[in-house]
Amino acid sequence: MSSADQITLVLVTGPSGAGRSSAINALEELEFETIDNLPISLIDKVATSSKTSKPLAIGLDIRNRDFSIQAIINSIAQLKTLPKITATVLFVDCDPKTLNLRFSETRRKHPFAPQETIQDGIAHEIELLNPIKAKADLLIDTSDLTPHELRAQIKHHFDGGKNTDLAVILKSFSYKKGLPVGADMVLDVRFLKNPHWEPALRAGDGRDQPVQDYVVSDPSFTDFFQKTHALILFLLPAYKREGKTQFTLAFGCTGGRHRSVTLVGLMAQALEDCGWNVLTQHMELDE
């Protein structure tokens, strides 16, 4: 069968408030034909009867009146047996604390908590979706992602095969705020000299050259950077061989503005120079 005959299908689901609609919009920007809230009973029919050459993305909303976990699982299993269809299940996830904050900030009612608390509705929906989450081919956790960063990850994974490398995500964060969700590896760089204590550098951040120069001047920096770089280059091919689609490394410092940001910027450049596709996220800075 020629590649022209092949139908690319992405099924998008996840808990309410996690960013499912944003993911579907991002796929539409990549020239997917998108259908949201399609009745479960019609998934197979729509997928197999598609006349367009465009890839197809279908959003599965738990609020759909015929929503059934078992029906979706059965449909996924059926689609994956069809040689004409390349089906991917994308699960857009988010931690309960962040979901609660998002609903509270927007004053929206949770679809599963019209009479209960938001927390109860979130917990119920997450439990309900766990079997589908376990079947997902790709999971994107949006707990610490901006909409722009979510679009960047969608583009990396579904850009029509233009980029098939594993995505390397580098994050800077503040230990005052706790560990970032979803990191595969976390490195503490609080042992390096802190620009915060230099009045001329305090207002800046690790994207500024004077701040970077100060951090790099620490006697421990070069050895730490070189060994970390070598470790990452050792790990990435192994992760790729195991079928992982992304590797997330987080650098943390006290405030998340100087040392960790410097490490993310310099490491991103070093890894890009080695041919890796790198996305960066600075959790304490306004992007």
Contacts in CASP RR format, 6 or more apart in sequence:
PFRMAT RR
TARGET T0000
AUTHOR 0000-0000-0000
METHOD contacts of the structure
MODEL  1
MSSADQITLVLVTGPSGAGRSSAINALEELEFETIDNLPISLIDKVATSS
KTSKPLAIGLDIRNRDFSIQAIINSIAQLKTLPKITATVLFVDCDPKTLN
LRFSETRRKHPFAPQETIQDGIAHEIELLNPIKAKADLLIDTSDLTPHEL
RAQIKHHFDGGKNTDLAVILKSFSYKKGLPVGADMVLDVRFLKNPHWEPA
LRAGDGRDQPVQDYVVSDPSFTDFFQKTHALILFLLPAYKREGKTQFTLA
FGCTGGRHRSVTLVGLMAQALEDCGWNVLTQHMELDE
1 83 0 8 1.000
1 84 0 8 1.000
4 53 0 8 1.000
5 84 0 8 1.000
6 84 0 8 1.000
6 85 0 8 1.000
6 86 0 8 1.000
7 47 0 8 1.000
7 48 0 8 1.000
7 50 0 8 1.000
7 55 0 8 1.000
7 56 0 8 1.000
7 84 0 8 1.000
7 85 0 8 1.000
7 86 0 8 1.000
8 55 0 8 1.000
8 56 0 8 1.000
8 86 0 8 1.000
8 88 0 8 1.000
8 160 0 8 1.000
9 47 0 8 1.000
9 55 0 8 1.000
9 56 0 8 1.000
9 57 0 8 1.000
9 58 0 8 1.000
9 79 0 8 1.000
9 85 0 8 1.000
9 86 0 8 1.000
9 87 0 8 1.000
9 88 0 8 1.000
10 27 0 8 1.000
10 32 0 8 1.000
10 55 0 8 1.000
10 56 0 8 1.000
10 57 0 8 1.000
10 58 0 8 1.000
10 87 0 8 1.000
10 88 0 8 1.000
10 89 0 8 1.000
10 90 0 8 1.000
10 158 0 8 1.000
11 43 0 8 1.000
11 57 0 8 1.000
11 58 0 8 1.000
11 59 0 8 1.000
11 60 0 8 1.000
11 72 0 8 1.000
11 76 0 8 1.000
11 87 0 8 1.000
11 88 0 8 1.000
11 89 0 8 1.000
11 90 0 8 1.000
12 20 0 8 1.000
12 23 0 8 1.000
12 24 0 8 1.000
12 27 0 8 1.000
12 57 0 8 1.000
12 58 0 8 1.000
12 59 0 8 1.000
12 60 0 8 1.000
12 90 0 8 1.000
12 92 0 8 1.000
13 20 0 8 1.000
13 59 0 8 1.000
13 60 0 8 1.000
13 61 0 8 1.000
13 62 0 8 1.000
13 72 0 8 1.000
13 89 0 8 1.000
13 90 0 8 1.000
13 91 0 8 1.000
13 92 0 8 1.000
13 129 0 8 1.000
13 132 0 8 1.000
14 20 0 8 1.000
14 60 0 8 1.000
14 62 0 8 1.000
14 91 0 8 1.000
14 92 0 8 1.000
14 93 0 8 1.000
14 129 0 8 1.000
14 132 0 8 1.000
14 133 0 8 1.000
15 62 0 8 1.000
15 93 0 8 1.000
15 94 0 8 1.000
15 99 0 8 1.000
15 122 0 8 1.000
15 125 0 8 1.000
15 126 0 8 1.000
15 129 0 8 1.000
16 62 0 8 1.000
16 63 0 8 1.000
16 99 0 8 1.000
16 110 0 8 1.000
16 111 0 8 1.000
16 112 0 8 1.000
16 122 0 8 1.000
16 125 0 8 1.000
17 94 0 8 1.000
17 99 0 8 1.000
17 102 0 8 1.000
17 103 0 8 1.000
18 92 0 8 1.000
18 93 0 8 1.000
18 94 0 8 1.000
18 99 0 8 1.000
18 142 0 8 1.000
19 92 0 8 1.000
19 94 0 8 1.000
19 142 0 8 1.000
19 150 0 8 1.000
20 59 0 8 1.000
20 61 0 8 1.000
20 92 0 8 1.000
21 36 0 8 1.000
22 92 0 8 1.000
22 142 0 8 1.000
22 147 0 8 1.000
22 150 0 8 1.000
22 151 0 8 1.000
23 90 0 8 1.000
23 92 0 8 1.000
23 140 0 8 1.000
23 150 0 8 1.000
23 154 0 8 1.000
24 34 0 8 1.000
24 36 0 8 1.000
24 57 0 8 1.000
24 59 0 8 1.000
25 34 0 8 1.000
26 150 0 8 1.000
26 151 0 8 1.000
26 154 0 8 1.000
26 155 0 8 1.000
27 34 0 8 1.000
27 55 0 8 1.000
27 57 0 8 1.000
27 154 0 8 1.000
27 158 0 8 1.000
28 34 0 8 1.000
28 57 0 8 1.000
29 151 0 8 1.000
30 55 0 8 1.000
30 154 0 8 1.000
30 155 0 8 1.000
30 158 0 8 1.000
30 159 0 8 1.000
30 160 0 8 1.000
31 54 0 8 1.000
31 55 0 8 1.000
32 54 0 8 1.000
32 55 0 8 1.000
32 56 0 8 1.000
32 57 0 8 1.000
32 158 0 8 1.000
33 50 0 8 1.000
33 52 0 8 1.000
33 54 0 8 1.000
33 55 0 8 1.000
33 56 0 8 1.000
33 57 0 8 1.000
34 56 0 8 1.000
34 57 0 8 1.000
34 58 0 8 1.000
34 59 0 8 1.000
35 46 0 8 1.000
35 56 0 8 1.000
35 57 0 8 1.000
35 58 0 8 1.000
35 59 0 8 1.000
36 58 0 8 1.000
36 59 0 8 1.000
36 61 0 8 1.000
37 59 0 8 1.000
37 61 0 8 1.000
37 63 0 8 1.000
37 64 0 8 1.000
38 46 0 8 1.000
38 58 0 8 1.000
38 59 0 8 1.000
38 60 0 8 1.000
38 64 0 8 1.000
39 64 0 8 1.000
39 65 0 8 1.000
39 66 0 8 1.000
40 60 0 8 1.000
40 64 0 8 1.000
40 66 0 8 1.000
40 67 0 8 1.000
40 68 0 8 1.000
40 71 0 8 1.000
40 72 0 8 1.000
40 75 0 8 1.000
41 66 0 8 1.000
41 71 0 8 1.000
43 58 0 8 1.000
43 60 0 8 1.000
43 72 0 8 1.000
43 75 0 8 1.000
43 79 0 8 1.000
44 75 0 8 1.000
44 78 0 8 1.000
44 79 0 8 1.000
46 56 0 8 1.000
46 58 0 8 1.000
47 56 0 8 1.000
47 58 0 8 1.000
47 79 0 8 1.000
47 85 0 8 1.000
47 87 0 8 1.000
48 82 0 8 1.000
48 84 0 8 1.000
48 85 0 8 1.000
50 56 0 8 1.000
55 158 0 8 1.000
55 160 0 8 1.000
60 67 0 8 1.000
60 72 0 8 1.000
61 67 0 8 1.000
62 111 0 8 1.000
62 112 0 8 1.000
62 125 0 8 1.000
62 128 0 8 1.000
62 129 0 8 1.000
63 111 0 8 1.000
69 128 0 8 1.000
69 129 0 8 1.000
69 131 0 8 1.000
69 132 0 8 1.000
72 132 0 8 1.000
73 131 0 8 1.000
73 132 0 8 1.000
73 135 0 8 1.000
76 87 0 8 1.000
76 89 0 8 1.000
76 132 0 8 1.000
76 135 0 8 1.000
79 85 0 8 1.000
79 87 0 8 1.000
80 87 0 8 1.000
88 137 0 8 1.000
88 138 0 8 1.000
89 132 0 8 1.000
89 135 0 8 1.000
89 136 0 8 1.000
89 137 0 8 1.000
89 138 0 8 1.000
90 136 0 8 1.000
90 137 0 8 1.000
90 138 0 8 1.000
90 139 0 8 1.000
90 140 0 8 1.000
90 157 0 8 1.000
91 129 0 8 1.000
91 132 0 8 1.000
91 133 0 8 1.000
91 136 0 8 1.000
91 138 0 8 1.000
91 139 0 8 1.000
91 140 0 8 1.000
92 140 0 8 1.000
92 142 0 8 1.000
92 150 0 8 1.000
93 133 0 8 1.000
93 139 0 8 1.000
93 140 0 8 1.000
93 141 0 8 1.000
93 142 0 8 1.000
93 143 0 8 1.000
94 102 0 8 1.000
94 141 0 8 1.000
94 142 0 8 1.000
94 143 0 8 1.000
95 141 0 8 1.000
95 143 0 8 1.000
95 181 0 8 1.000
96 119 0 8 1.000
96 122 0 8 1.000
96 123 0 8 1.000
96 126 0 8 1.000
98 142 0 8 1.000
98 143 0 8 1.000
98 181 0 8 1.000
99 122 0 8 1.000
100 118 0 8 1.000
100 119 0 8 1.000
100 122 0 8 1.000
103 109 0 8 1.000
103 110 0 8 1.000
103 118 0 8 1.000
103 122 0 8 1.000
104 118 0 8 1.000
109 118 0 8 1.000
110 118 0 8 1.000
110 121 0 8 1.000
110 122 0 8 1.000
110 125 0 8 1.000
111 125 0 8 1.000
112 120 0 8 1.000
112 121 0 8 1.000
112 122 0 8 1.000
112 124 0 8 1.000
112 125 0 8 1.000
113 120 0 8 1.000
113 121 0 8 1.000
113 122 0 8 1.000
113 124 0 8 1.000
133 139 0 8 1.000
138 157 0 8 1.000
138 245 0 8 1.000
140 150 0 8 1.000
140 153 0 8 1.000
140 154 0 8 1.000
141 181 0 8 1.000
141 182 0 8 1.000
142 150 0 8 1.000
143 181 0 8 1.000
143 182 0 8 1.000
144 171 0 8 1.000
144 180 0 8 1.000
144 181 0 8 1.000
144 182 0 8 1.000
144 281 0 8 1.000
144 283 0 8 1.000
145 153 0 8 1.000
145 281 0 8 1.000
146 281 0 8 1.000
146 287 0 8 1.000
148 287 0 8 1.000
149 279 0 8 1.000
149 281 0 8 1.000
152 279 0 8 1.000
153 167 0 8 1.000
153 169 0 8 1.000
153 246 0 8 1.000
153 279 0 8 1.000
156 163 0 8 1.000
156 167 0 8 1.000
156 246 0 8 1.000
156 277 0 8 1.000
156 279 0 8 1.000
157 167 0 8 1.000
157 245 0 8 1.000
163 277 0 8 1.000
165 240 0 8 1.000
165 275 0 8 1.000
165 276 0 8 1.000
165 277 0 8 1.000
166 236 0 8 1.000
166 239 0 8 1.000
166 240 0 8 1.000
166 243 0 8 1.000
166 244 0 8 1.000
166 245 0 8 1.000
166 246 0 8 1.000
166 247 0 8 1.000
166 276 0 8 1.000
166 277 0 8 1.000
167 245 0 8 1.000
167 246 0 8 1.000
167 247 0 8 1.000
167 277 0 8 1.000
167 278 0 8 1.000
167 279 0 8 1.000
168 232 0 8 1.000
168 236 0 8 1.000
168 246 0 8 1.000
168 247 0 8 1.000
168 249 0 8 1.000
168 271 0 8 1.000
168 276 0 8 1.000
168 277 0 8 1.000
168 278 0 8 1.000
168 279 0 8 1.000
169 246 0 8 1.000
169 247 0 8 1.000
169 248 0 8 1.000
169 249 0 8 1.000
169 278 0 8 1.000
169 279 0 8 1.000
169 280 0 8 1.000
169 281 0 8 1.000
170 248 0 8 1.000
170 249 0 8 1.000
170 250 0 8 1.000
170 251 0 8 1.000
170 264 0 8 1.000
170 265 0 8 1.000
170 267 0 8 1.000
170 268 0 8 1.000
170 271 0 8 1.000
170 278 0 8 1.000
170 279 0 8 1.000
170 280 0 8 1.000
170 281 0 8 1.000
171 180 0 8 1.000
171 183 0 8 1.000
171 248 0 8 1.000
171 249 0 8 1.000
171 250 0 8 1.000
171 251 0 8 1.000
171 264 0 8 1.000
171 280 0 8 1.000
171 281 0 8 1.000
171 282 0 8 1.000
171 283 0 8 1.000
172 250 0 8 1.000
172 251 0 8 1.000
172 252 0 8 1.000
172 253 0 8 1.000
172 256 0 8 1.000
172 260 0 8 1.000
172 261 0 8 1.000
172 263 0 8 1.000
172 264 0 8 1.000
172 281 0 8 1.000
172 282 0 8 1.000
172 283 0 8 1.000
172 284 0 8 1.000
172 285 0 8 1.000
173 179 0 8 1.000
173 180 0 8 1.000
173 250 0 8 1.000
173 251 0 8 1.000
173 252 0 8 1.000
173 256 0 8 1.000
173 260 0 8 1.000
173 283 0 8 1.000
173 284 0 8 1.000
174 252 0 8 1.000
174 253 0 8 1.000
174 254 0 8 1.000
174 255 0 8 1.000
174 256 0 8 1.000
174 257 0 8 1.000
174 260 0 8 1.000
174 283 0 8 1.000
174 284 0 8 1.000
175 188 0 8 1.000
175 190 0 8 1.000
175 252 0 8 1.000
175 253 0 8 1.000
175 254 0 8 1.000
175 255 0 8 1.000
175 256 0 8 1.000
176 254 0 8 1.000
176 255 0 8 1.000
177 283 0 8 1.000
177 284 0 8 1.000
179 186 0 8 1.000
179 250 0 8 1.000
180 186 0 8 1.000
180 250 0 8 1.000
180 283 0 8 1.000
182 248 0 8 1.000
183 248 0 8 1.000
183 249 0 8 1.000
183 250 0 8 1.000
184 239 0 8 1.000
184 247 0 8 1.000
184 248 0 8 1.000
184 249 0 8 1.000
185 247 0 8 1.000
185 248 0 8 1.000
185 249 0 8 1.000
185 250 0 8 1.000
186 249 0 8 1.000
186 250 0 8 1.000
186 252 0 8 1.000
187 228 0 8 1.000
187 249 0 8 1.000
187 250 0 8 1.000
187 251 0 8 1.000
187 252 0 8 1.000
187 263 0 8 1.000
188 252 0 8 1.000
188 253 0 8 1.000
189 224 0 8 1.000
189 251 0 8 1.000
189 252 0 8 1.000
189 253 0 8 1.000
189 259 0 8 1.000
189 260 0 8 1.000
189 263 0 8 1.000
190 252 0 8 1.000
190 253 0 8 1.000
190 254 0 8 1.000
190 259 0 8 1.000
191 220 0 8 1.000
192 215 0 8 1.000
192 218 0 8 1.000
192 220 0 8 1.000
192 221 0 8 1.000
192 224 0 8 1.000
192 253 0 8 1.000
192 259 0 8 1.000
193 214 0 8 1.000
193 215 0 8 1.000
193 217 0 8 1.000
193 218 0 8 1.000
194 253 0 8 1.000
194 254 0 8 1.000
194 258 0 8 1.000
194 259 0 8 1.000
195 201 0 8 1.000
195 202 0 8 1.000
195 204 0 8 1.000
195 206 0 8 1.000
195 211 0 8 1.000
195 214 0 8 1.000
195 215 0 8 1.000
195 258 0 8 1.000
195 259 0 8 1.000
196 202 0 8 1.000
196 254 0 8 1.000
196 255 0 8 1.000
196 257 0 8 1.000
196 258 0 8 1.000
198 214 0 8 1.000
200 210 0 8 1.000
201 208 0 8 1.000
201 210 0 8 1.000
201 211 0 8 1.000
201 214 0 8 1.000
201 258 0 8 1.000
204 211 0 8 1.000
204 257 0 8 1.000
204 258 0 8 1.000
205 211 0 8 1.000
205 257 0 8 1.000
205 258 0 8 1.000
205 261 0 8 1.000
205 282 0 8 1.000
205 285 0 8 1.000
206 212 0 8 1.000
206 215 0 8 1.000
206 257 0 8 1.000
206 258 0 8 1.000
206 259 0 8 1.000
206 261 0 8 1.000
206 262 0 8 1.000
206 265 0 8 1.000
207 261 0 8 1.000
207 265 0 8 1.000
207 282 0 8 1.000
207 285 0 8 1.000
211 258 0 8 1.000
211 261 0 8 1.000
211 262 0 8 1.000
212 262 0 8 1.000
212 266 0 8 1.000
215 221 0 8 1.000
215 258 0 8 1.000
215 259 0 8 1.000
215 262 0 8 1.000
215 263 0 8 1.000
216 222 0 8 1.000
216 262 0 8 1.000
216 266 0 8 1.000
225 263 0 8 1.000
225 266 0 8 1.000
225 267 0 8 1.000
228 267 0 8 1.000
229 267 0 8 1.000
229 270 0 8 1.000
229 271 0 8 1.000
232 249 0 8 1.000
232 267 0 8 1.000
232 271 0 8 1.000
233 271 0 8 1.000
233 274 0 8 1.000
235 247 0 8 1.000
236 247 0 8 1.000
236 276 0 8 1.000
239 247 0 8 1.000
249 267 0 8 1.000
251 259 0 8 1.000
251 260 0 8 1.000
251 263 0 8 1.000
251 264 0 8 1.000
251 267 0 8 1.000
252 259 0 8 1.000
252 260 0 8 1.000
253 259 0 8 1.000
253 260 0 8 1.000
255 284 0 8 1.000
256 282 0 8 1.000
256 283 0 8 1.000
256 284 0 8 1.000
257 284 0 8 1.000
257 285 0 8 1.000
261 282 0 8 1.000
261 284 0 8 1.000
261 285 0 8 1.000
264 280 0 8 1.000
264 281 0 8 1.000
264 282 0 8 1.000
265 280 0 8 1.000
268 278 0 8 1.000
268 280 0 8 1.000
271 278 0 8 1.000
272 278 0 8 1.000
281 287 0 8 1.000
END
